[in-house]
């Protein structure tokens, strides 16, 4: 049986930290920024972490 391939789209969007959490960039930061407040845009700069229930699914797709 051959090797299992990494899901490329998932690998581009998520990364696994050293502690095992799945890190992702915040959404809603691409366009229509004029109507968003400065506070909201500043808070969206921070990285977000995936919930514990979704983490095993994403880790299986990344498989590093």
ChimeraX attribute file (.defattr): number of C-alpha atoms within 10 A of each C-alpha:
attribute: neighborCount
match mode: 1-to-1
recipient: residues
	/A:1	3
	/A:2	4
	/A:3	5
	/A:4	8
	/A:5	9
	/A:6	14
	/A:7	13
	/A:8	10
	/A:9	10
	/A:10	13
	/A:11	16
	/A:12	10
	/A:13	10
	/A:14	17
	/A:15	19
	/A:16	19
	/A:17	10
	/A:18	7
	/A:19	6
	/A:20	10
	/A:21	16
	/A:22	20
	/A:23	17
	/A:24	16
	/A:25	16
	/A:26	14
	/A:27	10
	/A:28	12
	/A:29	14
	/A:30	7
	/A:31	8
	/A:32	8
	/A:33	12
	/A:34	8
	/A:35	7
	/A:36	12
	/A:37	9
	/A:38	11
	/A:39	8
	/A:40	12
	/A:41	14
	/A:42	10
	/A:43	10
	/A:44	15
	/A:45	12
	/A:46	11
	/A:47	12
	/A:48	13
	/A:49	17
	/A:50	17
	/A:51	11
	/A:52	10
	/A:53	8
	/A:54	10
	/A:55	16
	/A:56	14
	/A:57	10
	/A:58	18
	/A:59	19
	/A:60	11
	/A:61	16
	/A:62	19
	/A:63	12
	/A:64	9
